[in-house]
Amino acid sequence: ASRKIAFIGLGIMGSPMAANLVKAGHTVTGFNLQQPAIDALVAAGGKGANSIADAVKDAEIVITMVPADPQVEQVILGEDGVLANVAEGTLVIDMSSITPQTSIKVEAAAKPKGIRTLDAPVSGGEAGAIEAVLSIMVGGDAADFAEAKPILDALGTTVIHVGPAGAGQTVKAANQLIVAVNIQVLAEAVVFLENAGVDLPAALDVLGGGLAGSTVLNRKKANMIDRQFAPGFRIDLHHKDMGIVTDAARAVGAALPVGAVVAQLVASARANGDGSLDHSALLRGVERLSGR
Ligand code: NAD
């Protein structure tokens, strides 16, 4: 069924996701801080709004896809935000990657107003968003998940309810741990192979077909071979996520020894000025450590 959806945050991920909801037949009204992304949604068949209040005024469903906790707090909980402007019964789906605590806080603020919430962070990157093949990990009530499922199916191919509010964010934190460690060791292999004088594309092709093969290797090898680091997924955002996973793991007594080291390497990449590059630019840190 066609739904009235407000989409807040039309960035690298939100823009293609909103366009895919239009393609699926929904009425999508978008708001973003930069006007060109709103214009692009209108060109794709959606509608533009000039504020959050304007975007959500007729919405049955609100989706938010903003960078981090402070933006979620502002956009959903803020004075002129989503909760202050939506009708009772609205379903608010936050797809940003943030701390589980903030997702729980959003649910607690919404519930007394009769507003339903889900945390539904995603994995699969810009390509996954464009191709609508994201993995979407959802926290919240089962009944609200059931209502959201057909909408989320227009954005991804693996859409799974993982538990109550915040659980989606906990799973996303684990995802970011796994991805960062994989990118770091892929970068280490690349520098090793180049120093050893092996043909790099051939080496990565054969590695991709064996047990070392992975989605990270397949998706990120071209960035590394070509030193093409336009984002994609910015190191600044991965730094945010490594903070989330190290805090969350400490809170439950789980040791992340390798993750802790990689969190430091992500922080170092940022300190070296690579924060706005794609996370495949962790390669530059390995080059620095190798005296290149
Ligand atoms: P981005 O910076 O490209 O987009 C964020 C958008 O939010 C921007 O367009 C900005 O204008 C908008 N925004 C911020 N504050 C706003 C406000 N107050 N009102 C309206 N709009 C506002 O970031 P992105 O790469 O699209 O990432 C978004 C989220 O998705 C992050 O939490 C990120 O960690 C997560 N994520 C990103 C990727 C990826 O590959 N890029 C993959 C999975 C998850």
Residues whose N, C-alpha, C, O or C-beta is under 5 A from the ligand:
A	BS01	NAD	I8 G9 L10 G11 I12 M13 G14 F31 N32 L33 Q34 M65 V66 P67 A68 Q71 V75 M95 S96 S97 V122 S123 G125 E126 G232 F233 L237
